[in-house]
């Protein structure tokens, strides 16, 4: 008994020019996505930086106030 296999579809070679054009058409979307991700990461890092800076500043100020109170109590 013979098995009948479908014939492979004729291989169509896409020209390199078409590939380049297709890739160039995708470029604006890629750049927009990359820019958006960069802006989001920048925003998150600046928020974290501001939060950490505020916490450290408050901690430093509390130490200064506490130290000043100790010095005032000694006098």
MOPAC internal coordinates of N, CA, C and O (Angstrom, degrees):
PM7 1SCF
backbone

  N    0.0000 0     0.00 0     0.00 0    0    0    0
  C    1.4449 1     0.00 0     0.00 0    1    0    0
  C    1.5332 1   109.06 1     0.00 0    2    1    0
  O    1.2310 1   120.78 1   -51.25 1    3    2    1
  N    1.2980 1   116.12 1   128.75 1    3    2    1
  C    1.4531 1   121.08 1  -179.12 1    5    3    2
  C    1.5259 1   109.86 1   -95.01 1    6    5    3
  O    1.2310 1   121.26 1   -41.65 1    7    6    5
  N    1.3024 1   115.20 1   138.35 1    7    6    5
  C    1.4718 1   119.72 1   174.82 1    9    7    6
  C    1.5086 1   108.47 1   -93.98 1   10    9    7
  O    1.2310 1   121.40 1   -39.78 1   11   10    9
  N    1.3052 1   114.92 1   140.22 1   11   10    9
  C    1.4543 1   119.14 1   178.37 1   13   11   10
  C    1.5116 1   108.96 1  -103.13 1   14   13   11
  O    1.2310 1   120.54 1   -65.20 1   15   14   13
  N    1.2909 1   116.57 1   114.80 1   15   14   13
  C    1.4607 1   122.14 1   177.66 1   17   15   14
  C    1.5253 1   107.90 1   -97.59 1   18   17   15
  O    1.2310 1   120.70 1   -39.47 1   19   18   17
  N    1.3274 1   116.26 1   140.53 1   19   18   17
  C    1.4618 1   116.99 1   177.74 1   21   19   18
  C    1.5280 1   109.72 1   -65.78 1   22   21   19
  O    1.2310 1   121.45 1   -34.66 1   23   22   21
  N    1.2816 1   114.83 1   145.34 1   23   22   21
  C    1.4577 1   119.07 1   177.73 1   25   23   22
  C    1.5240 1   109.45 1   -70.73 1   26   25   23
  O    1.2310 1   120.07 1   -38.87 1   27   26   25
  N    1.3223 1   117.47 1   141.13 1   27   26   25
  C    1.4672 1   118.64 1   178.35 1   29   27   26
  C    1.5260 1   110.31 1   -64.30 1   30   29   27
  O    1.2310 1   121.56 1   -34.73 1   31   30   29
  N    1.3053 1   114.61 1   145.27 1   31   30   29
  C    1.4632 1   119.63 1   178.16 1   33   31   30
  C    1.5160 1   108.62 1   -64.15 1   34   33   31
  O    1.2310 1   120.47 1   -35.73 1   35   34   33
  N    1.3018 1   116.71 1   144.27 1   35   34   33
  C    1.4708 1   117.88 1   178.97 1   37   35   34
  C    1.5256 1   110.07 1   -60.04 1   38   37   35
  O    1.2310 1   121.19 1   -45.19 1   39   38   37
  N    1.2807 1   115.33 1   134.81 1   39   38   37
  C    1.4710 1   120.78 1  -176.80 1   41   39   38
  C    1.5175 1   109.24 1   -76.10 1   42   41   39
  O    1.2310 1   121.85 1   -60.16 1   43   42   41
  N    1.3186 1   114.07 1   119.84 1   43   42   41
  C    1.4637 1   118.11 1   177.39 1   45   43   42
  C    1.5142 1   108.19 1  -103.17 1   46   45   43
  O    1.2310 1   120.93 1   -58.65 1   47   46   45
  N    1.2674 1   115.82 1   121.35 1   47   46   45
  C    1.4566 1   120.57 1  -179.97 1   49   47   46
  C    1.5263 1   108.56 1   -87.55 1   50   49   47
  O    1.2310 1   120.85 1   -55.38 1   51   50   49
  N    1.3242 1   115.97 1   124.62 1   51   50   49
  C    1.4537 1   120.28 1   177.14 1   53   51   50
  C    1.5149 1   107.64 1   -82.97 1   54   53   51
  O    1.2310 1   121.24 1   -47.42 1   55   54   53
  N    1.2975 1   115.24 1   132.58 1   55   54   53
  C    1.4554 1   117.96 1  -178.00 1   57   55   54
  C    1.5292 1   109.63 1   -68.52 1   58   57   55
  O    1.2310 1   120.87 1   -31.00 1   59   58   57
  N    1.3025 1   115.93 1   149.00 1   59   58   57
  C    1.4609 1   120.25 1  -178.77 1   61   59   58
  C    1.5224 1   110.85 1   -64.36 1   62   61   59
  O    1.2310 1   120.52 1   151.38 1   63   62   61
  N    1.3236 1   116.61 1   -28.62 1   63   62   61
  C    1.4670 1   120.01 1   178.24 1   65   63   62
  C    1.5271 1   110.29 1   -64.59 1   66   65   63
  O    1.2310 1   120.52 1   138.56 1   67   66   65
  N    1.3348 1   116.61 1   -41.44 1   67   66   65
  C    1.4709 1   120.60 1   178.51 1   69   67   66
  C    1.5305 1   110.63 1   -65.00 1   70   69   67
  O    1.2310 1   120.66 1   141.77 1   71   70   69
  N    1.3181 1   116.34 1   -38.23 1   71   70   69
  C    1.4643 1   120.54 1   179.42 1   73   71   70
  C    1.5235 1   109.73 1   -65.02 1   74   73   71
  O    1.2310 1   120.26 1   135.82 1   75   74   73
  N    1.3126 1   117.11 1   -44.18 1   75   74   73
  C    1.4653 1   121.57 1   179.99 1   77   75   74
  C    1.5184 1   110.21 1   -63.11 1   78   77   75
  O    1.2310 1   120.32 1   136.06 1   79   78   77
  N    1.3318 1   117.00 1   -43.94 1   79   78   77
  C    1.4618 1   120.81 1   179.37 1   81   79   78
  C    1.5309 1   110.29 1   -62.80 1   82   81   79
  O    1.2310 1   120.33 1   137.83 1   83   82   81
  N    1.3230 1   116.98 1   -42.17 1   83   82   81
  C    1.4677 1   120.62 1   179.15 1   85   83   82
  C    1.5242 1   110.82 1   -63.19 1   86   85   83
  O    1.2310 1   120.63 1   137.99 1   87   86   85
  N    1.3150 1   116.41 1   -42.01 1   87   86   85
  C    1.4761 1   120.04 1   179.19 1   89   87   86
  C    1.5298 1   110.78 1   -65.89 1   90   89   87
  O    1.2310 1   120.23 1   139.64 1   91   90   89
  N    1.3147 1   117.16 1   -40.36 1   91   90   89
  C    1.4649 1   120.96 1   179.67 1   93   91   90
  C    1.5261 1   110.88 1   -65.72 1   94   93   91
  O    1.2310 1   120.28 1   147.14 1   95   94   93
  N    1.3172 1   117.07 1   -32.86 1   95   94   93
  C    1.4569 1   120.30 1   177.70 1   97   95   94
  C    1.5240 1   111.26 1   -69.49 1   98   97   95
  O    1.2310 1   120.01 1   152.77 1   99   98   97
  N    1.3258 1   117.59 1   -27.23 1   99   98   97
  C    1.4676 1   121.62 1   178.05 1  101   99   98
  C    1.5220 1   111.80 1   -81.72 1  102  101   99
  O    1.2310 1   119.87 1   164.47 1  103  102  101
  N    1.3165 1   117.85 1   -15.53 1  103  102  101
  C    1.4613 1   122.13 1  -173.99 1  105  103  102
  C    1.5308 1   113.97 1   -59.40 1  106  105  103
  O    1.2310 1   118.30 1   134.09 1  107  106  105
  N    1.3490 1   120.85 1   -45.91 1  107  106  105
  C    1.4731 1   118.87 1  -179.99 1  109  107  106
  C    1.5244 1   113.37 1   -59.69 1  110  109  107
  O    1.2310 1   120.46 1   141.37 1  111  110  109
  N    1.3262 1   116.73 1   -38.63 1  111  110  109
  C    1.4690 1   120.17 1   178.66 1  113  111  110
  C    1.5269 1   110.02 1   -65.97 1  114  113  111
  O    1.2310 1   120.79 1   136.68 1  115  114  113
  N    1.3285 1   116.10 1   -43.32 1  115  114  113
  C    1.4630 1   120.56 1   178.74 1  117  115  114
  C    1.5332 1   110.94 1   -60.98 1  118  117  115
  O    1.2310 1   120.78 1   134.21 1  119  118  117
  N    1.3391 1   116.12 1   -45.79 1  119  118  117
  C    1.4630 1   119.87 1  -179.36 1  121  119  118
  C    1.5267 1   111.56 1   -65.83 1  122  121  119
  O    1.2310 1   120.40 1   141.16 1  123  122  121
  N    1.3309 1   116.85 1   -38.84 1  123  122  121
  C    1.4619 1   119.91 1   178.23 1  125  123  122
  C    1.5226 1   110.68 1   -63.97 1  126  125  123
  O    1.2310 1   120.53 1   137.66 1  127  126  125
  N    1.3150 1   116.59 1   -42.34 1  127  126  125
  C    1.4655 1   120.70 1   178.53 1  129  127  126
  C    1.5204 1   110.49 1   -64.13 1  130  129  127
  O    1.2310 1   120.65 1   135.31 1  131  130  129
  N    1.3134 1   116.35 1   -44.69 1  131  130  129
  C    1.4591 1   121.06 1   179.82 1  133  131  130
  C    1.5252 1   110.97 1   -62.71 1  134  133  131
  O    1.2310 1   120.38 1   136.80 1  135  134  133
  N    1.3368 1   116.88 1   -43.20 1  135  134  133
  C    1.4586 1   121.16 1   179.01 1  137  135  134
  C    1.5214 1   110.65 1   -62.93 1  138  137  135
  O    1.2310 1   120.60 1   137.00 1  139  138  137
  N    1.3280 1   116.46 1   -43.00 1  139  138  137
  C    1.4682 1   120.43 1  -179.97 1  141  139  138
  C    1.5270 1   110.64 1   -62.24 1  142  141  139
  O    1.2310 1   120.48 1   133.70 1  143  142  141
  N    1.3257 1   116.68 1   -46.30 1  143  142  141
  C    1.4632 1   120.28 1   179.65 1  145  143  142
  C    1.5279 1   110.54 1   -62.36 1  146  145  143
  O    1.2310 1   120.50 1   139.69 1  147  146  145
  N    1.3325 1   116.65 1   -40.31 1  147  146  145
  C    1.4643 1   120.66 1   178.81 1  149  147  146
  C    1.5234 1   110.61 1   -63.04 1  150  149  147
  O    1.2310 1   120.40 1   136.39 1  151  150  149
  N    1.3414 1   116.83 1   -43.61 1  151  150  149
  C    1.4659 1   120.10 1   179.24 1  153  151  150
  C    1.5199 1   111.57 1   -64.34 1  154  153  151
  O    1.2310 1   120.29 1   139.69 1  155  154  153
  N    1.3180 1   117.04 1   -40.31 1  155  154  153
  C    1.4682 1   120.70 1   179.09 1  157  155  154
  C    1.5216 1   109.71 1   -63.41 1  158  157  155
  O    1.2310 1   120.22 1   133.35 1  159  158  157
  N    1.3292 1   117.19 1   -46.65 1  159  158  157
  C    1.4640 1   120.13 1  -179.63 1  161  159  158
  C    1.5285 1   111.43 1   -64.84 1  162  161  159
  O    1.2310 1   120.64 1   141.79 1  163  162  161
  N    1.3334 1   116.38 1   -38.21 1  163  162  161
  C    1.4601 1   120.08 1   177.90 1  165  163  162
  C    1.5248 1   110.40 1   -64.11 1  166  165  163
  O    1.2310 1   120.45 1   137.60 1  167  166  165
  N    1.3172 1   116.75 1   -42.40 1  167  166  165
  C    1.4692 1   120.50 1   179.14 1  169  167  166
  C    1.5115 1   110.94 1   -63.31 1  170  169  167
  O    1.2310 1   120.60 1   135.56 1  171  170  169
  N    1.3157 1   116.45 1   -44.44 1  171  170  169
  C    1.4695 1   120.11 1  -179.89 1  173  171  170
  C    1.5248 1   109.91 1   -62.99 1  174  173  171
  O    1.2310 1   120.07 1   135.86 1  175  174  173
  N    1.3275 1   117.48 1   -44.14 1  175  174  173
  C    1.4646 1   119.46 1  -177.76 1  177  175  174
  C    1.5249 1   111.11 1   -67.35 1  178  177  175
  O    1.2310 1   119.98 1   143.61 1  179  178  177
  N    1.3445 1   117.63 1   -36.39 1  179  178  177
  C    1.4633 1   118.25 1   179.21 1  181  179  178
  C    1.5264 1   110.82 1   -70.50 1  182  181  179
  O    1.2310 1   120.01 1   144.52 1  183  182  181
  N    1.3332 1   117.59 1   -35.48 1  183  182  181
  C    1.4728 1   120.21 1   175.88 1  185  183  182
  C    1.5202 1   110.96 1   -64.32 1  186  185  183
  O    1.2310 1   120.74 1   136.31 1  187  186  185
  N    1.3344 1   116.20 1   -43.69 1  187  186  185
  C    1.4650 1   119.67 1   178.03 1  189  187  186
  C    1.5218 1   111.04 1   -63.78 1  190  189  187
  O    1.2310 1   120.97 1   138.40 1  191  190  189
  N    1.3124 1   115.76 1   -41.60 1  191  190  189
  C    1.4567 1   120.14 1   179.81 1  193  191  190
  C    1.5277 1   110.76 1   -62.60 1  194  193  191
  O    1.2310 1   120.59 1   135.71 1  195  194  193
  N    1.3278 1   116.48 1   -44.29 1  195  194  193
  C    1.4643 1   120.25 1   179.28 1  197  195  194
  C    1.5237 1   110.76 1   -65.00 1  198  197  195
  O    1.2310 1   120.28 1   139.77 1  199  198  197
  N    1.3290 1   117.07 1   -40.23 1  199  198  197
  C    1.4635 1   120.64 1   179.90 1  201  199  198
  C    1.5261 1   110.92 1   -64.92 1  202  201  199
  O    1.2310 1   120.94 1   132.93 1  203  202  201
  N    1.3182 1   115.80 1   -47.07 1  203  202  201
  C    1.4708 1   119.64 1  -179.69 1  205  203  202
  C    1.5229 1   110.00 1   -65.06 1  206  205  203
  O    1.2310 1   120.70 1   138.90 1  207  206  205
  N    1.3552 1   116.27 1   -41.10 1  207  206  205
  C    1.4638 1   119.80 1   178.11 1  209  207  206
  C    1.5174 1   111.60 1   -61.35 1  210  209  207
  O    1.2310 1   120.68 1   138.77 1  211  210  209
  N    1.3463 1   116.31 1   -41.23 1  211  210  209
  C    1.4628 1   120.08 1   178.19 1  213  211  210
  C    1.5106 1   112.06 1   -64.81 1  214  213  211
  O    1.2310 1   120.59 1   138.68 1  215  214  213
  N    1.3161 1   116.48 1   -41.32 1  215  214  213
  C    1.4697 1   120.41 1   179.16 1  217  215  214
  C    1.5214 1   110.26 1   -64.29 1  218  217  215
  O    1.2310 1   120.40 1   134.72 1  219  218  217
  N    1.3334 1   116.84 1   -45.28 1  219  218  217
  C    1.4640 1   120.08 1   179.98 1  221  219  218
  C    1.5301 1   111.49 1   -65.22 1  222  221  219
  O    1.2310 1   121.02 1   141.08 1  223  222  221
  N    1.3474 1   115.66 1   -38.92 1  223  222  221
  C    1.4609 1   119.29 1   179.96 1  225  223  222
  C    1.5342 1   110.06 1   -64.58 1  226  225  223
  O    1.2310 1   120.99 1   135.36 1  227  226  225
  N    1.3415 1   115.71 1   -44.64 1  227  226  225
  C    1.4613 1   119.07 1   178.75 1  229  227  226
  C    1.5237 1   111.09 1   -62.82 1  230  229  227
  O    1.2310 1   120.75 1   138.81 1  231  230  229
  N    1.3071 1   116.16 1   -41.19 1  231  230  229
  C    1.4585 1   120.32 1   179.23 1  233  231  230
  C    1.5239 1   110.20 1   -63.14 1  234  233  231
  O    1.2310 1   120.64 1   136.96 1  235  234  233
  N    1.3254 1   116.39 1   -43.04 1  235  234  233
  C    1.4635 1   121.10 1   179.67 1  237  235  234
  C    1.5300 1   110.32 1   -64.83 1  238  237  235
  O    1.2310 1   120.75 1   136.25 1  239  238  237
  N    1.3470 1   116.17 1   -43.75 1  239  238  237
  C    1.4686 1   119.72 1   179.23 1  241  239  238
  C    1.5205 1   111.31 1   -64.00 1  242  241  239
  O    1.2310 1   120.32 1   140.80 1  243  242  241
  N    1.3310 1   117.00 1   -39.20 1  243  242  241
  C    1.4697 1   119.93 1   178.93 1  245  243  242
  C    1.5213 1   110.68 1   -63.69 1  246  245  243
  O    1.2310 1   120.24 1   141.45 1  247  246  245
  N    1.3268 1   117.15 1   -38.55 1  247  246  245
  C    1.4599 1   120.26 1   177.89 1  249  247  246
  C    1.5216 1   110.42 1   -65.71 1  250  249  247
  O    1.2310 1   120.87 1   139.16 1  251  250  249
  N    1.3453 1   115.94 1   -40.84 1  251  250  249
  C    1.4690 1   118.77 1   179.14 1  253  251  250
  C    1.5260 1   110.73 1   -64.46 1  254  253  251
  O    1.2310 1   120.61 1   135.66 1  255  254  253
  N    1.3360 1   116.44 1   -44.34 1  255  254  253
  C    1.4716 1   119.93 1  -179.91 1  257  255  254
  C    1.5166 1   109.91 1   -64.09 1  258  257  255
  O    1.2310 1   120.82 1   134.75 1  259  258  257
  N    1.3375 1   116.05 1   -45.25 1  259  258  257
  C    1.4564 1   119.71 1  -179.78 1  261  259  258
  C    1.5348 1   110.53 1   -62.55 1  262  261  259
  O    1.2310 1   120.88 1   137.85 1  263  262  261
  N    1.3365 1   115.92 1   -42.15 1  263  262  261
  C    1.4690 1   119.63 1   178.40 1  265  263  262
  C    1.5236 1   111.31 1   -64.58 1  266  265  263
  O    1.2310 1   120.11 1   141.41 1  267  266  265
  N    1.3357 1   117.39 1   -38.59 1  267  266  265
  C    1.4631 1   121.73 1   178.94 1  269  267  266
  C    1.5280 1   109.99 1   -65.66 1  270  269  267
  O    1.2310 1   120.44 1   140.19 1  271  270  269
  N    1.3340 1   116.77 1   -39.81 1  271  270  269
  C    1.4658 1   120.45 1   177.96 1  273  271  270
  C    1.5347 1   110.57 1   -63.58 1  274  273  271
  O    1.2310 1   120.77 1   140.77 1  275  274  273
  N    1.3198 1   116.13 1   -39.23 1  275  274  273
  C    1.4655 1   119.38 1   178.23 1  277  275  274
  C    1.5295 1   110.49 1   -65.61 1  278  277  275
  O    1.2310 1   120.39 1   138.49 1  279  278  277
  N    1.3368 1   116.87 1   -41.51 1  279  278  277
  C    1.4567 1   120.22 1   178.89 1  281  279  278
  C    1.5330 1   110.39 1   -65.62 1  282  281  279
  O    1.2310 1   120.24 1   140.14 1  283  282  281
  N    1.3157 1   117.15 1   -39.86 1  283  282  281
  C    1.4669 1   121.02 1   179.70 1  285  283  282
  C    1.5146 1   110.76 1   -65.61 1  286  285  283
  O    1.2310 1   120.54 1   144.02 1  287  286  285
  N    1.3342 1   116.57 1   -35.98 1  287  286  285
  C    1.4593 1   120.18 1  -178.86 1  289  287  286
  C    1.5349 1   110.71 1   -69.28 1  290  289  287
  O    1.2310 1   120.09 1   149.48 1  291  290  289
  N    1.3364 1   117.44 1   -30.52 1  291  290  289
  C    1.4621 1   121.57 1  -179.34 1  293  291  290
  C    1.5160 1   110.11 1   -70.54 1  294  293  291
  O    1.2310 1   120.35 1   143.50 1  295  294  293
  N    1.3302 1   116.93 1   -36.50 1  295  294  293
  C    1.4705 1   120.02 1  -176.75 1  297  295  294
  C    1.4550 1   110.93 1   -70.08 1  298  297  295
  O    1.2310 1   120.10 1   180.00 1  299  298  297

